Amino acid sequence: MLAVKLTALESGCISFTLRPEIPYLQPFGESGRLGESGTVAACGQTITLSGEMEHYGISYEGQIIVQHSGGALCCDGNKLVLENADEAIIWMALGTNYRLCEEVFRDCPPQEKLVGNPHPHERISQTLAKALALGYDNVRERHVQDYQQFFNRVQLNLGCQPSNLPTDELLNAYIADKPSRYLEELYFQYGRYLLIASSRKGTLPGNLQGLWNQYYSTPWSGGYWHNINIQMNYWHAFTTNLAEMFESYSDMNLAFRKRAQAFADDYLKLIYEKHPNAKYAVPAKESGTGQNGWAIGTGSWPCHLSMPWPEGHSGPGQGGLITKLFWDYYDYTRDEAVLKDITYPALCGMSDFLSRTVIEQDGCLLVHPSMSPEQRKDGVHYRTTGCAFDQQMLYENHKDCIAAAQLLGIDNDTVRLAKQQIDKLEPVIVGASGQVKEYREEEYYGDIGEYHHRHISYLVALSPGQTIKPNTPEWMQAARVTLTERGDESTGWAMAHRLNAWARARDGQRAYKLYQTLLKTGTLPNLWALIRRSKLTGISAAPQAWPKCCCKAIAT
């Protein structure tokens, strides 16, 4: 719900016409674009916008109510006209018939996904009635208290005074080598603010743009991408004391878990058929029992889930990159209910799946097929056996699953299998350049793939994982070599990931240098991050709401 209060220094000075429009209306059944119907009607002090979207049969409605003191308000067709008021409050609420639940992810025609869900009209009307009964001041106070209970948990003081300059001027000055510790503080806290604003219990999780989009076709289709993006959205939920913000993604994950179990069955069947001569260490269980765990591909949407693909660009280890979030959810909160009901089931199911994706080779257990996300060789996504990304995430998930089971006093087949496999995974191998090998078959850094690739997927054992750490000095040094060779400057989100990795490597100066570089070369005036490089400038202006991932590095 949105509430806007307008006041003037003199009485009778507030006049406006409120005439909302519904964008992207399109007839149903035409090729090329999905249809959308909609009407706008004014009655009394209320404007109602309502309609339906073709693909999933989504019913939507928005209501806008204008309250005023003094002056006169009249409705005229599809608009409200206020003249000579002393004060005005504009209330707005909207909703759809979408409900996050297991049924929206089931395998069925799109038009059947939301069948039986109630139209949002009554819920919207009740929301506005409650708000009007409370009044603007009380609603605003409740909002401030709700927001501040999270935001005020963390203070960052870099020894500076607040600035009155607008954000774009602060950033331009920073780019011109005029340091601003205030901007550095603001960037950190703005990341926390965006997560509070875009990911709350009972809402959909934040995606690449948070929750904000103005386009018919959302950049990156408004999806949830599981080979790095979801993870970067939520890493700082835990390090900056906002664990409750993760609940929206946890709820979505639970809603699609049954569908993801079917994907685990399908994926295992597929790789066994495609690689009949491979010696997979553990056979799949009977399909439909859930005993093969759960699996997920790179993309997902509010009504659709994708399965991992043996010929895709990201290996099955991305499931372990997801479950690392679930371990952090417990590790930072130490909430035993979270451990028992949320963290352990996620870890256990992922162990059930990943343990069946490995083959026996050279005395090791190696994920096969295996892909380091989006890395290419000769213009083609490179596929192999046992790349560092998959091995490290399988190792991390097994390790966390064993730890969670021990805390809960659980000893079952999944845990025993994880214990049998974990020492045979070789999550980190040091190459001839002193680097962490991205691929087992590489010798020197850069033998395979793009030298300065934006992803640092073969360092997930350093961050967000904890396999590479100070008590593994050889691996830590290899990680530093790798980060140096990969280079600092990249897309905004990729620099933030590098920043986190340097912080984990305990090189504060290098991490701070990257923080400065991220602000100077990877940040838009609204403090959103740039997501793609361009040929002309090196960076393109496709925005992403990701200054937030920097919060992890500063807090580490």
CORDADA-V775766 format. One record per residue. N is the residue number from 0. PSI is psi in whole degrees, -180 to 180 (* if undefined). OMEGA is omega in whole degrees, -180 to 180 (NA if undefined). BURIAL is # if it has 24 or more other ideal C-beta (glycine too) atoms within 12 Angstrom, else .. Layout:
n->N psi->PSI omega->OMEGA burial->BURIAL
n->N psi->PSI omega->OMEGA burial->BURIAL
This chain:
n->0 psi->145 omega->180 burial->#
n->1 psi->136 omega->177 burial->.
n->2 psi->130 omega->-179 burial->#
n->3 psi->126 omega->179 burial->.
n->4 psi->127 omega->-180 burial->.
n->5 psi->128 omega->176 burial->#
n->6 psi->161 omega->179 burial->.
n->7 psi->158 omega->180 burial->.
n->8 psi->-26 omega->180 burial->.
n->9 psi->150 omega->-180 burial->.
n->10 psi->151 omega->175 burial->.
n->11 psi->17 omega->-173 burial->.
n->12 psi->4 omega->-178 burial->.
n->13 psi->115 omega->177 burial->#
n->14 psi->137 omega->176 burial->.
n->15 psi->163 omega->172 burial->.
n->16 psi->126 omega->180 burial->.
n->17 psi->111 omega->-176 burial->#
n->18 psi->81 omega->-178 burial->.
n->19 psi->154 omega->178 burial->#
n->20 psi->152 omega->175 burial->.
n->21 psi->118 omega->-177 burial->#
n->22 psi->164 omega->169 burial->.
n->23 psi->28 omega->175 burial->.
n->24 psi->138 omega->-174 burial->.
n->25 psi->134 omega->179 burial->.
n->26 psi->147 omega->177 burial->.
n->27 psi->152 omega->171 burial->.
n->28 psi->-3 omega->179 burial->.
n->29 psi->147 omega->-178 burial->.
n->30 psi->153 omega->174 burial->.
n->31 psi->-39 omega->180 burial->.
n->32 psi->143 omega->177 burial->.
n->33 psi->142 omega->-175 burial->#
n->34 psi->155 omega->174 burial->.
n->35 psi->127 omega->176 burial->#
n->36 psi->159 omega->178 burial->.
n->37 psi->148 omega->177 burial->#
n->38 psi->154 omega->176 burial->.
n->39 psi->126 omega->-178 burial->#
n->40 psi->139 omega->178 burial->#
n->41 psi->139 omega->178 burial->#
n->42 psi->123 omega->-178 burial->.
n->43 psi->-118 omega->179 burial->.
n->44 psi->15 omega->-173 burial->#
n->45 psi->138 omega->168 burial->#
n->46 psi->133 omega->179 burial->#
n->47 psi->127 omega->175 burial->#
n->48 psi->127 omega->-178 burial->#
n->49 psi->156 omega->179 burial->#
n->50 psi->-164 omega->-177 burial->#
n->51 psi->146 omega->176 burial->#
n->52 psi->139 omega->-166 burial->#
n->53 psi->-50 omega->-162 burial->#
n->54 psi->-52 omega->-180 burial->.
n->55 psi->4 omega->-176 burial->#
n->56 psi->39 omega->-178 burial->#
n->57 psi->122 omega->172 burial->#
n->58 psi->132 omega->-179 burial->#
n->59 psi->156 omega->176 burial->#
n->60 psi->145 omega->171 burial->#
n->61 psi->140 omega->177 burial->#
n->62 psi->136 omega->177 burial->#
n->63 psi->127 omega->180 burial->#
n->64 psi->135 omega->178 burial->#
n->65 psi->121 omega->170 burial->#
n->66 psi->149 omega->-179 burial->#
n->67 psi->157 omega->172 burial->#
n->68 psi->127 omega->-177 burial->.
n->69 psi->169 omega->178 burial->.
n->70 psi->-165 omega->-177 burial->#
n->71 psi->139 omega->179 burial->.
n->72 psi->132 omega->176 burial->#
n->73 psi->152 omega->178 burial->.
n->74 psi->146 omega->-176 burial->#
n->75 psi->93 omega->179 burial->.
n->76 psi->-98 omega->-178 burial->.
n->77 psi->23 omega->-178 burial->.
n->78 psi->159 omega->173 burial->#
n->79 psi->137 omega->-180 burial->#
n->80 psi->120 omega->178 burial->#
n->81 psi->132 omega->-179 burial->#
n->82 psi->132 omega->169 burial->.
n->83 psi->41 omega->178 burial->.
n->84 psi->158 omega->174 burial->#
n->85 psi->-32 omega->-176 burial->#
n->86 psi->149 omega->177 burial->#
n->87 psi->143 omega->174 burial->#
n->88 psi->125 omega->178 burial->#
n->89 psi->120 omega->180 burial->#
n->90 psi->139 omega->179 burial->#
n->91 psi->135 omega->174 burial->#
n->92 psi->149 omega->-180 burial->#
n->93 psi->166 omega->-179 burial->#
n->94 psi->174 omega->177 burial->#
n->95 psi->179 omega->176 burial->#
n->96 psi->12 omega->176 burial->#
n->97 psi->138 omega->173 burial->#
n->98 psi->127 omega->178 burial->#
n->99 psi->112 omega->-179 burial->#
n->100 psi->171 omega->-177 burial->.
n->101 psi->-35 omega->-174 burial->#
n->102 psi->-31 omega->-176 burial->.
n->103 psi->-15 omega->179 burial->#
n->104 psi->2 omega->-178 burial->#
n->105 psi->159 omega->-179 burial->.
n->106 psi->95 omega->-178 burial->.
n->107 psi->166 omega->177 burial->.
n->108 psi->145 omega->-178 burial->.
n->109 psi->-39 omega->-177 burial->.
n->110 psi->-14 omega->-179 burial->.
n->111 psi->-7 omega->-174 burial->.
n->112 psi->-39 omega->-172 burial->#
n->113 psi->11 omega->-179 burial->#
n->114 psi->133 omega->179 burial->.
n->115 psi->-13 omega->178 burial->.
n->116 psi->139 omega->-176 burial->#
n->117 psi->150 omega->174 burial->.
n->118 psi->145 omega->-174 burial->.
n->119 psi->-3 omega->-172 burial->#
n->120 psi->-51 omega->-176 burial->#
n->121 psi->-41 omega->-178 burial->.
n->122 psi->-41 omega->180 burial->#
n->123 psi->-43 omega->180 burial->#
n->124 psi->-42 omega->179 burial->#
n->125 psi->-39 omega->178 burial->.
n->126 psi->-47 omega->-179 burial->#
n->127 psi->-38 omega->179 burial->#
n->128 psi->-42 omega->179 burial->.
n->129 psi->-41 omega->-179 burial->.
n->130 psi->-44 omega->180 burial->#
n->131 psi->-34 omega->179 burial->#
n->132 psi->-35 omega->178 burial->.
n->133 psi->-37 omega->-177 burial->.
n->134 psi->156 omega->-174 burial->.
n->135 psi->-47 omega->-176 burial->#
n->136 psi->-42 omega->180 burial->.
n->137 psi->-39 omega->178 burial->.
n->138 psi->-43 omega->179 burial->#
n->139 psi->-43 omega->-180 burial->.
n->140 psi->-41 omega->177 burial->.
n->141 psi->-40 omega->178 burial->.
n->142 psi->-46 omega->-179 burial->.
n->143 psi->-45 omega->179 burial->.
n->144 psi->-43 omega->180 burial->.
n->145 psi->-46 omega->-179 burial->.
n->146 psi->-45 omega->-175 burial->.
n->147 psi->-25 omega->178 burial->.
n->148 psi->-26 omega->177 burial->.
n->149 psi->-49 omega->-174 burial->#
n->150 psi->-38 omega->-174 burial->#
n->151 psi->3 omega->179 burial->.
n->152 psi->-24 omega->-174 burial->.
n->153 psi->129 omega->174 burial->#
n->154 psi->138 omega->175 burial->.
n->155 psi->121 omega->-178 burial->#
n->156 psi->106 omega->178 burial->.
n->157 psi->17 omega->174 burial->.
n->158 psi->40 omega->-178 burial->.
n->159 psi->169 omega->176 burial->.
n->160 psi->145 omega->177 burial->.
n->161 psi->151 omega->179 burial->.
n->162 psi->148 omega->176 burial->.
n->163 psi->-1 omega->-180 burial->.
n->164 psi->145 omega->173 burial->.
n->165 psi->158 omega->-175 burial->.
n->166 psi->-42 omega->-178 burial->#
n->167 psi->-36 omega->178 burial->.
n->168 psi->-38 omega->175 burial->.
n->169 psi->-45 omega->-178 burial->#
n->170 psi->-41 omega->178 burial->#
n->171 psi->-40 omega->177 burial->.
n->172 psi->-40 omega->179 burial->.
n->173 psi->-42 omega->178 burial->#
n->174 psi->-32 omega->178 burial->.
n->175 psi->21 omega->176 burial->.
n->176 psi->37 omega->171 burial->.
n->177 psi->94 omega->-171 burial->.
n->178 psi->146 omega->178 burial->.
n->179 psi->102 omega->176 burial->#
n->180 psi->-28 omega->177 burial->#
n->181 psi->-44 omega->177 burial->#
n->182 psi->-38 omega->179 burial->#
n->183 psi->-39 omega->174 burial->#
n->184 psi->-45 omega->-177 burial->#
n->185 psi->-42 omega->-180 burial->#
n->186 psi->-44 omega->179 burial->#
n->187 psi->-51 omega->-177 burial->#
n->188 psi->-30 omega->177 burial->#
n->189 psi->-37 omega->175 burial->#
n->190 psi->-43 omega->177 burial->#
n->191 psi->-41 omega->179 burial->#
n->192 psi->-44 omega->-179 burial->#
n->193 psi->-39 omega->180 burial->#
n->194 psi->-42 omega->177 burial->#
n->195 psi->-39 omega->-175 burial->#
n->196 psi->-20 omega->-171 burial->#
n->197 psi->-2 omega->-174 burial->#
n->198 psi->91 omega->-179 burial->#
n->199 psi->154 omega->177 burial->#
n->200 psi->132 omega->-179 burial->.
n->201 psi->-3 omega->176 burial->.
n->202 psi->168 omega->170 burial->#
n->203 psi->152 omega->177 burial->#
n->204 psi->163 omega->172 burial->#
n->205 psi->142 omega->175 burial->#
n->206 psi->-151 omega->-175 burial->#
n->207 psi->-34 omega->179 burial->#
n->208 psi->15 omega->-172 burial->#
n->209 psi->-108 omega->171 burial->#
n->210 psi->10 omega->-167 burial->#
n->211 psi->130 omega->-179 burial->.
n->212 psi->138 omega->-179 burial->#
n->213 psi->5 omega->-170 burial->.
n->214 psi->156 omega->171 burial->.
n->215 psi->-46 omega->178 burial->.
n->216 psi->105 omega->-175 burial->.
n->217 psi->138 omega->174 burial->.
n->218 psi->135 omega->-177 burial->#
n->219 psi->28 omega->174 burial->.
n->220 psi->18 omega->179 burial->.
n->221 psi->25 omega->-173 burial->#
n->222 psi->176 omega->176 burial->#
n->223 psi->114 omega->-170 burial->#
n->224 psi->126 omega->-166 burial->#
n->225 psi->12 omega->177 burial->#
n->226 psi->-2 omega->170 burial->#
n->227 psi->-31 omega->-166 burial->#
n->228 psi->-50 omega->176 burial->#
n->229 psi->-41 omega->-177 burial->#
n->230 psi->-45 omega->-178 burial->#
n->231 psi->-29 omega->176 burial->#
n->232 psi->-30 omega->-170 burial->#
n->233 psi->-4 omega->177 burial->#
n->234 psi->-45 omega->-174 burial->#
n->235 psi->-6 omega->174 burial->#
n->236 psi->-34 omega->-175 burial->#
n->237 psi->-43 omega->-177 burial->#
n->238 psi->-21 omega->179 burial->#
n->239 psi->27 omega->167 burial->#
n->240 psi->45 omega->178 burial->#
n->241 psi->41 omega->-173 burial->#
n->242 psi->-31 omega->-179 burial->#
n->243 psi->-25 omega->-180 burial->#
n->244 psi->-20 omega->179 burial->#
n->245 psi->-16 omega->-175 burial->#
n->246 psi->-33 omega->-179 burial->#
n->247 psi->-40 omega->177 burial->#
n->248 psi->-39 omega->178 burial->#
n->249 psi->-42 omega->179 burial->#
n->250 psi->-40 omega->177 burial->#
n->251 psi->-43 omega->-180 burial->#
n->252 psi->-42 omega->177 burial->#
n->253 psi->-36 omega->-180 burial->#
n->254 psi->-36 omega->-180 burial->#
n->255 psi->5 omega->-175 burial->#
n->256 psi->-41 omega->-179 burial->#
n->257 psi->-43 omega->177 burial->#
n->258 psi->-39 omega->179 burial->#
n->259 psi->-28 omega->174 burial->#
n->260 psi->-40 omega->176 burial->#
n->261 psi->-36 omega->177 burial->#
n->262 psi->-37 omega->177 burial->#
n->263 psi->-44 omega->176 burial->#
n->264 psi->-49 omega->-176 burial->#
n->265 psi->-41 omega->-178 burial->#
n->266 psi->-46 omega->-179 burial->#
n->267 psi->-42 omega->177 burial->#
n->268 psi->-41 omega->-178 burial->#
n->269 psi->-46 omega->-178 burial->#
n->270 psi->-32 omega->177 burial->#
n->271 psi->-36 omega->178 burial->#
n->272 psi->-40 omega->-178 burial->.
n->273 psi->-24 omega->-178 burial->.
n->274 psi->66 omega->-174 burial->.
n->275 psi->-22 omega->-178 burial->.
n->276 psi->-4 omega->179 burial->.
n->277 psi->141 omega->-179 burial->#
n->278 psi->81 omega->179 burial->.
n->279 psi->135 omega->-169 burial->#
n->280 psi->-35 omega->-175 burial->#
n->281 psi->124 omega->180 burial->#
n->282 psi->155 omega->177 burial->.
n->283 psi->150 omega->174 burial->#
n->284 psi->176 omega->-180 burial->.
n->285 psi->135 omega->180 burial->.
n->286 psi->148 omega->177 burial->.
n->287 psi->-3 omega->-179 burial->.
n->288 psi->-14 omega->-176 burial->.
n->289 psi->-1 omega->-175 burial->#
n->290 psi->-10 omega->175 burial->#
n->291 psi->9 omega->178 burial->#
n->292 psi->-153 omega->-178 burial->#
n->293 psi->151 omega->-177 burial->#
n->294 psi->154 omega->-178 burial->#
n->295 psi->143 omega->174 burial->#
n->296 psi->-171 omega->-176 burial->#
n->297 psi->-45 omega->-172 burial->#
n->298 psi->148 omega->168 burial->#
n->299 psi->160 omega->-178 burial->#
n->300 psi->171 omega->-177 burial->#
n->301 psi->-21 omega->-180 burial->#
n->302 psi->7 omega->-173 burial->#
n->303 psi->143 omega->180 burial->#
n->304 psi->143 omega->176 burial->#
n->305 psi->151 omega->179 burial->#
n->306 psi->156 omega->174 burial->#
n->307 psi->152 omega->-174 burial->#
n->308 psi->127 omega->-178 burial->#
n->309 psi->-20 omega->179 burial->#
n->310 psi->24 omega->179 burial->.
n->311 psi->-165 omega->-178 burial->#
n->312 psi->-2 omega->180 burial->#
n->313 psi->134 omega->-176 burial->#
n->314 psi->172 omega->-179 burial->#
n->315 psi->-13 omega->178 burial->#
n->316 psi->-15 omega->178 burial->#
n->317 psi->-24 omega->174 burial->#
n->318 psi->-38 omega->176 burial->#
n->319 psi->-30 omega->176 burial->#
n->320 psi->-30 omega->174 burial->#
n->321 psi->-49 omega->-175 burial->#
n->322 psi->-18 omega->173 burial->#
n->323 psi->-35 omega->176 burial->#
n->324 psi->-39 omega->-179 burial->#
n->325 psi->-36 omega->175 burial->#
n->326 psi->-44 omega->178 burial->#
n->327 psi->-35 omega->178 burial->#
n->328 psi->-44 omega->175 burial->#
n->329 psi->-45 omega->-170 burial->#
n->330 psi->-35 omega->-179 burial->#
n->331 psi->-21 omega->-179 burial->#
n->332 psi->-28 omega->-174 burial->#
n->333 psi->37 omega->178 burial->.
n->334 psi->114 omega->-176 burial->.
n->335 psi->-30 omega->177 burial->.
n->336 psi->-40 omega->176 burial->.
n->337 psi->-44 omega->179 burial->#
n->338 psi->-48 omega->-174 burial->#
n->339 psi->-45 omega->-170 burial->.
n->340 psi->-23 omega->-173 burial->.
n->341 psi->-55 omega->-173 burial->#
n->342 psi->-55 omega->-176 burial->#
n->343 psi->-45 omega->178 burial->#
n->344 psi->-38 omega->178 burial->#
n->345 psi->-47 omega->-179 burial->#
n->346 psi->-44 omega->-178 burial->#
n->347 psi->-46 omega->180 burial->#
n->348 psi->-37 omega->179 burial->#
n->349 psi->-36 omega->175 burial->#
n->350 psi->-42 omega->178 burial->#
n->351 psi->-40 omega->-179 burial->#
n->352 psi->-57 omega->-173 burial->#
n->353 psi->-32 omega->-180 burial->#
n->354 psi->-19 omega->-179 burial->#
n->355 psi->5 omega->179 burial->#
n->356 psi->5 omega->-174 burial->#
n->357 psi->146 omega->174 burial->#
n->358 psi->159 omega->176 burial->#
n->359 psi->123 omega->-178 burial->.
n->360 psi->129 omega->178 burial->#
n->361 psi->35 omega->179 burial->.
n->362 psi->7 omega->-179 burial->.
n->363 psi->168 omega->172 burial->#
n->364 psi->115 omega->-171 burial->#
n->365 psi->134 omega->177 burial->#
n->366 psi->132 omega->-178 burial->#
n->367 psi->125 omega->-6 burial->#
n->368 psi->165 omega->-171 burial->#
n->369 psi->138 omega->-178 burial->#
n->370 psi->134 omega->173 burial->#
n->371 psi->120 omega->-165 burial->#
n->372 psi->120 omega->170 burial->#
n->373 psi->10 omega->178 burial->#
n->374 psi->141 omega->-176 burial->#
n->375 psi->157 omega->169 burial->.
n->376 psi->126 omega->-178 burial->#
n->377 psi->38 omega->175 burial->.
n->378 psi->3 omega->-178 burial->.
n->379 psi->140 omega->177 burial->.
n->380 psi->127 omega->-171 burial->#
n->381 psi->128 omega->-179 burial->#
n->382 psi->141 omega->-171 burial->#
n->383 psi->-158 omega->175 burial->#
n->384 psi->129 omega->172 burial->#
n->385 psi->41 omega->176 burial->#
n->386 psi->160 omega->-173 burial->#
n->387 psi->-39 omega->-178 burial->#
n->388 psi->-53 omega->-178 burial->#
n->389 psi->-42 omega->-179 burial->#
n->390 psi->-42 omega->-178 burial->#
n->391 psi->-40 omega->-178 burial->#
n->392 psi->-32 omega->172 burial->#
n->393 psi->-42 omega->179 burial->#
n->394 psi->-48 omega->-179 burial->#
n->395 psi->-43 omega->-179 burial->#
n->396 psi->-45 omega->177 burial->#
n->397 psi->-45 omega->-179 burial->#
n->398 psi->-46 omega->-179 burial->#
n->399 psi->-36 omega->178 burial->#
n->400 psi->-44 omega->179 burial->#
n->401 psi->-43 omega->-180 burial->#
n->402 psi->-43 omega->180 burial->#
n->403 psi->-43 omega->179 burial->#
n->404 psi->-39 omega->179 burial->#
n->405 psi->-42 omega->179 burial->.
n->406 psi->-33 omega->-178 burial->.
n->407 psi->-4 omega->-179 burial->#
n->408 psi->33 omega->-178 burial->.
n->409 psi->134 omega->174 burial->.
n->410 psi->101 omega->-178 burial->.
n->411 psi->-176 omega->-177 burial->.
n->412 psi->-38 omega->-180 burial->.
n->413 psi->-47 omega->-178 burial->#
n->414 psi->-42 omega->180 burial->#
n->415 psi->-39 omega->178 burial->.
n->416 psi->-41 omega->178 burial->#
n->417 psi->-41 omega->178 burial->#
n->418 psi->-37 omega->179 burial->.
n->419 psi->-35 omega->-174 burial->.
n->420 psi->-30 omega->-163 burial->#
n->421 psi->-36 omega->-178 burial->#
n->422 psi->-2 omega->-179 burial->.
n->423 psi->13 omega->-172 burial->#
n->424 psi->-20 omega->-179 burial->#
n->425 psi->69 omega->-176 burial->#
n->426 psi->-26 omega->-177 burial->#
n->427 psi->129 omega->174 burial->#
n->428 psi->132 omega->-179 burial->#
n->429 psi->130 omega->-177 burial->#
n->430 psi->-175 omega->-174 burial->#
n->431 psi->-22 omega->176 burial->.
n->432 psi->2 omega->-174 burial->.
n->433 psi->15 omega->-175 burial->.
n->434 psi->160 omega->165 burial->#
n->435 psi->122 omega->-179 burial->#
n->436 psi->130 omega->172 burial->#
n->437 psi->-34 omega->180 burial->#
n->438 psi->143 omega->-179 burial->#
n->439 psi->-33 omega->-175 burial->#
n->440 psi->-8 omega->178 burial->#
n->441 psi->152 omega->175 burial->#
n->442 psi->-59 omega->180 burial->.
n->443 psi->156 omega->177 burial->.
n->444 psi->135 omega->177 burial->#
n->445 psi->1 omega->177 burial->#
n->446 psi->-36 omega->-177 burial->.
n->447 psi->128 omega->173 burial->#
n->448 psi->177 omega->-178 burial->#
n->449 psi->127 omega->-172 burial->#
n->450 psi->-44 omega->-177 burial->.
n->451 psi->41 omega->-177 burial->#
n->452 psi->145 omega->-177 burial->#
n->453 psi->-37 omega->179 burial->#
n->454 psi->143 omega->169 burial->#
n->455 psi->54 omega->-171 burial->#
n->456 psi->-25 omega->-180 burial->#
n->457 psi->7 omega->174 burial->#
n->458 psi->19 omega->177 burial->#
n->459 psi->-17 omega->174 burial->#
n->460 psi->-17 omega->176 burial->#
n->461 psi->-47 omega->178 burial->#
n->462 psi->120 omega->17 burial->#
n->463 psi->-3 omega->180 burial->#
n->464 psi->180 omega->-178 burial->#
n->465 psi->26 omega->178 burial->#
n->466 psi->-41 omega->174 burial->#
n->467 psi->117 omega->-175 burial->#
n->468 psi->176 omega->-176 burial->.
n->469 psi->-30 omega->-180 burial->.
n->470 psi->9 omega->167 burial->.
n->471 psi->70 omega->-170 burial->.
n->472 psi->-35 omega->180 burial->.
n->473 psi->-43 omega->178 burial->.
n->474 psi->-38 omega->180 burial->#
n->475 psi->-42 omega->178 burial->#
n->476 psi->-38 omega->178 burial->#
n->477 psi->-36 omega->177 burial->#
n->478 psi->-39 omega->178 burial->#
n->479 psi->-42 omega->177 burial->#
n->480 psi->-45 omega->-179 burial->#
n->481 psi->-46 omega->179 burial->#
n->482 psi->-39 omega->179 burial->#
n->483 psi->-45 omega->-179 burial->#
n->484 psi->-37 omega->-179 burial->#
n->485 psi->-33 omega->179 burial->#
n->486 psi->155 omega->-176 burial->.
n->487 psi->-50 omega->-171 burial->#
n->488 psi->129 omega->-179 burial->#
n->489 psi->-158 omega->173 burial->#
n->490 psi->165 omega->-177 burial->#
n->491 psi->-51 omega->-178 burial->#
n->492 psi->-35 omega->-178 burial->#
n->493 psi->-35 omega->175 burial->#
n->494 psi->-36 omega->178 burial->#
n->495 psi->-40 omega->177 burial->#
n->496 psi->-42 omega->177 burial->#
n->497 psi->-41 omega->178 burial->#
n->498 psi->-47 omega->178 burial->#
n->499 psi->-42 omega->-178 burial->#
n->500 psi->-42 omega->177 burial->#
n->501 psi->-35 omega->176 burial->#
n->502 psi->-43 omega->177 burial->#
n->503 psi->-30 omega->177 burial->#
n->504 psi->1 omega->176 burial->#
n->505 psi->37 omega->173 burial->.
n->506 psi->86 omega->-175 burial->#
n->507 psi->-37 omega->-179 burial->.
n->508 psi->-41 omega->179 burial->.
n->509 psi->-39 omega->178 burial->#
n->510 psi->-42 omega->-180 burial->#
n->511 psi->-37 omega->177 burial->.
n->512 psi->-41 omega->179 burial->.
n->513 psi->-36 omega->177 burial->#
n->514 psi->-44 omega->178 burial->#
n->515 psi->-42 omega->180 burial->#
n->516 psi->-40 omega->179 burial->#
n->517 psi->-43 omega->178 burial->#
n->518 psi->-39 omega->-174 burial->#
n->519 psi->-37 omega->-171 burial->#
n->520 psi->-10 omega->-175 burial->#
n->521 psi->20 omega->-173 burial->#
n->522 psi->134 omega->177 burial->#
n->523 psi->166 omega->-179 burial->#
n->524 psi->-25 omega->177 burial->.
n->525 psi->8 omega->178 burial->.
n->526 psi->16 omega->169 burial->#
n->527 psi->156 omega->-176 burial->#
n->528 psi->149 omega->174 burial->#
n->529 psi->137 omega->-171 burial->#
n->530 psi->-21 omega->-178 burial->#
n->531 psi->147 omega->175 burial->#
n->532 psi->152 omega->176 burial->#
n->533 psi->161 omega->-178 burial->.
n->534 psi->-33 omega->-174 burial->.
n->535 psi->-47 omega->-173 burial->.
n->536 psi->-9 omega->-176 burial->.
n->537 psi->-26 omega->-178 burial->.
n->538 psi->141 omega->175 burial->#
n->539 psi->168 omega->-172 burial->.
n->540 psi->31 omega->173 burial->.
n->541 psi->114 omega->-170 burial->#
n->542 psi->155 omega->175 burial->#
n->543 psi->138 omega->-175 burial->#
n->544 psi->68 omega->-173 burial->#
n->545 psi->29 omega->165 burial->#
n->546 psi->-17 omega->-174 burial->#
n->547 psi->-31 omega->-177 burial->#
n->548 psi->-18 omega->177 burial->#
n->549 psi->-22 omega->-178 burial->#
n->550 psi->-35 omega->-178 burial->#
n->551 psi->-46 omega->-176 burial->#
n->552 psi->-41 omega->-180 burial->#
n->553 psi->-36 omega->-177 burial->#
n->554 psi->-17 omega->-177 burial->#
n->555 psi->* omega->NA burial->#
